[in-house]
Amino acid sequence: MDKKNYTIHSPIMGTFYRASSPGEKSFVETGQKIAINDVACVIESMKIFTEIRSEKEGTVSKILVENEELIMKDQALIEIKLD
């Protein structure tokens, strides 16, 4: 990671969701501004849903995984270009 970019990683293994439920608007889209503590995605593990929040402020440059994809702990999820 360089000082101009920040990557959100998964703290747990589970299923990645871009929105809170099917048909709902995604938490973030490429090109969207994101603030510290904004929800970026949700990960479901053993029927428990965990909100993943941004620790930095910037612009979403890339979403690295597909909706409903099985992800591993520490997997890169979302790249943010820092402001």
Residue pairs with C-beta under 8 A, 6 or more apart in sequence:
1 7
3 82
4 81
4 82
5 61
5 79
5 80
5 81
5 82
6 54
6 55
6 56
6 58
6 79
6 80
6 82
7 64
7 76
7 77
7 78
7 79
7 80
8 40
8 41
8 52
8 54
8 55
8 76
8 77
8 78
8 79
8 80
9 74
9 75
9 76
9 77
10 16
10 43
10 52
10 71
10 72
10 73
10 74
10 75
10 77
11 43
11 50
11 52
11 73
11 74
12 43
12 45
12 50
12 73
13 45
13 70
13 71
13 72
13 73
14 43
14 44
14 45
14 46
14 50
14 70
14 71
15 43
15 44
15 45
15 68
15 69
15 70
15 71
16 41
16 42
16 43
16 65
16 66
16 67
16 68
16 69
16 70
16 71
16 77
17 41
17 42
17 43
17 44
17 49
17 67
17 68
18 26
18 27
18 28
18 41
18 63
18 67
19 25
19 26
19 27
19 42
19 67
20 27
20 42
27 38
27 39
27 40
27 41
27 42
28 34
28 38
28 40
28 41
28 60
28 63
28 78
29 60
29 63
30 60
30 61
30 62
30 63
31 59
31 60
32 59
32 60
33 57
33 58
33 59
33 60
34 40
34 54
34 57
34 58
34 59
34 60
34 80
35 54
35 57
36 54
36 55
36 56
36 57
37 53
37 54
38 53
38 54
39 51
39 52
39 53
40 52
40 53
40 54
40 60
40 77
40 78
41 51
41 52
41 77
41 78
42 49
42 50
42 51
42 52
43 49
43 50
43 52
43 71
44 50
52 77
54 80
56 80
56 82
57 82
57 83
58 80
58 81
58 82
58 83
59 80
59 81
59 83
60 78
60 79
60 80
61 79
61 80
61 81
62 78
62 79
63 77
63 78
64 76
64 77
64 78
64 79
65 71
65 75
65 77
71 77
